[in-house]
Amino acid sequence: MKAGIIFTGTGPILILTSHDSFTDEKFVEKLKARGIKKFIAHEVPLEKVKKEYGTHYAVVMGDLRETDDLRVMDYDGHHIFLAFSFSDMGEPIRIEPSAG
């Protein structure tokens, strides 16, 4: 499982995914299906997510309405920015639709 902050046009969201990479075509398609076609992703430590979100992490992981390969952990950008420092974030991964 990976955790990442995804910066979108409407602000950051914190996601959990079982995909190997934020560039994985199936991962990108999942976000596109949710209306996110262009984004910047930063991986964050999963252990920090577990510690910060505690019981909410367990609830999100057990939510049967979500798919196993992409779960939204938090969509409150203010909370996400308070929970993670820039030093927690991995290198940026930029995805945008091709201009063709």
N, C-alpha and C positions, 0 to 999 in steps of 0.2 A: 504494500500500500504506500502511495506517495501522497504528500500534502503540498498544496501550492496556493499562492496568492495569485489570482488572475485579475489583472487590471483591464477593465473593459471601458466602453464609452460611458457607462453609467456609474462607474466606480469599481473598487476592488471587491472580490468575493474570495472566500477561502474554500477550497475544494479538497476532497479526498478522491483518489482514483487508484484503480488496480492496474492501469496502463503503465508500461515501462517508461514512457516518455511523454512529455507535454507536446511533442511533435508527432506522436503516433497518429496516423490518419484516422483511426477509429475514434480516438479521443477528440481530435479536432472536429470530426463530424458530430459527435455528441454535443459539443458546445454550439456548433452551428445550428443544430436542431433546437437549441434553447435560445436562439437569436444572437449568439455571440460569434461573429464572423472574423473579428479582428481583436487581438488581445496581446498583452505582454504577460508572461508567466514567470514566476519566481518560485522555485521549490523551497519549502521551509521544513525544518526538522519535525518529523511525525511525533517524536517524543514530546516536543514543546507543545504541539497541538493537543496531545492527550492531557498534558499537565494543565494547560490553560483552560481547556473546555471541560475536563472532568466528566461528570455524568452526561453532559450534553453530547460528548463524543460517543459514549456508549449508546445513547438514544439514536443518534444519527446512524451509527453502524448497524443498529438493529431495526431500523425503519424499513419495513417490507415494501413500502410504496416507492422507494428509491431503487435504482439499479445498482448492481455491485460494482460496476466499473466507473461510476461518477456520482458522487454525493456532494451536495452543497453543505458545508459545515457552518458558514456564516456569510451573511450578505450585508452586514452593518460595517461599512467602510471605516467609520470612526473607531469602532471596537477593534477591528483588525489592525489598524495603525497603532493603537495603544498596546495591543498584545504582542506585536512583533517589531523588533528593531530592524533597520536595514542590514545590519550584520548577520541577522538570521536568514536573510534571503540569498538564495543561490543566484547564479548568473542569469540575466534576463534572456528569455526565449520569446522572440517576436513572431507572431503569426498574422498574416493578412491575406485576404483573397487575392489571387493573381489578377492582373489587369488585362485579362484576355477574353 
